[in-house]
């Protein structure tokens, strides 16, 4: 019985790596390949394509880890990986970073619309997408969480589109968009998660479920 908590903690850290590892790999590779002169558009495109290639490989590795180490692949993770591979392939084949910048918008709009559509029909599709339930959380809690994540995803879609128009290769600051994907979107996602905890606790989430929510948020593109 004493080994169970350690195993769960390990799984939680693996969940975090599966969710955020590909984004960190993309960021790290772009920073490694990025030219010192941001006005060198050709070099910036080359760095973006190289980082996208690493992003694709890391996403596939994360999917395999989820399958063979964690024991399954959530529907949300599966679709996220599909979008990374699809839009990433377009980026590499067409040598155009536009597609990798568009991928988060497509992800956020799709899941935002799906979650809000389910909520309006009285269905908590976030629970279906994650294929996991937090201990003790009531159906009403799941509905509210699905609604709130749906609204937040649409907010992130709008934010990404604004930033994509401002920070891109044509404007000579694609690297700023890459930085914001890590230093703005990730903190915003975790901040949003913590704002949900009081509501979840009011709807029956146990302490065990609270820990799960803190460490394994839905991937955010």
Buried (B, 14 or more C-beta within 10 A) or exposed (E): EEEEEEEEEEBBEBBBBBBBBBBEBBBBBBBEBBBEEBEBBEBBBBBBBBBBBBBBBBBBBBBEBBBEEBEEBBEBBBBBBEBBBBBBBBBBEEEBBBBBBBBBBBBBBBBBBBBBEBBEEEBBBBBBBBEEEBEBBBEEBBBBBBBBBBBBBBBBBEBBBEBBEEBBBEEBBBBBBBBBBBEBBBEBBBEBBEEBEEBBBEBBBBEEBBBBBBBBBBBBB
